[in-house]
Structure formats: structure tokens, C-alpha cells
Amino acid sequence: MSEKNLAVSFVQYVLQQLCSHTDEIVVESKDDDRGTLITVQVNEEDMGKIIGKSGQTVSALRTLLSVISAREGKRYFLKVIDPRES
């Protein structure tokens, strides 16, 4: 499994465990010169679960993603897209 697939699979797995509407989870990745941007879209009702109290859940997910980054020698960034903006 390639590094990008590992990071994307990890984020996908965590979101499936947190969200009620698992069929509406969209995880995409895009490479650029700085690293890999992983974008996440979930149902509006699941946004509170993803963000968490004072952003603690998404911060923890970013911390775990940074562990994968260090382990694989790659840079991963996580962006959660607000469903109300799309």
C-alpha cells in the first residue's frame, strides 16, 4: 500500500467510525509541491462530531496524520470542507 493510500485510508476509517451518515463521506487527496492535501466532506449533521468540542477531534486527527507523515517521510494536510459552503 502506498503512503498516500495509507493516509487516505486512515482518515476514511476514522470518519466512518465517527459519522452517522457514512454513505456521504467523501475523502479526496491532491498532491502539490508542499505535500498532499486531504480534503474531507461529510453530512452537515456529522460536522459537530468531526470538529469536536473546541476543535479537539479534528486536531487529534491532524496529530495522528502527522505521525503518519513523519513515519512515511511525506507531508499530509487535512482540510474539512463545510457542507453549507458547497
Helices and strands as residue ranges (DSSP letters): H 3-18, G 22-24, E 26-31, E 36-41, G 44-46, H 47-51, G 53-55, H 56-72, E 76-81
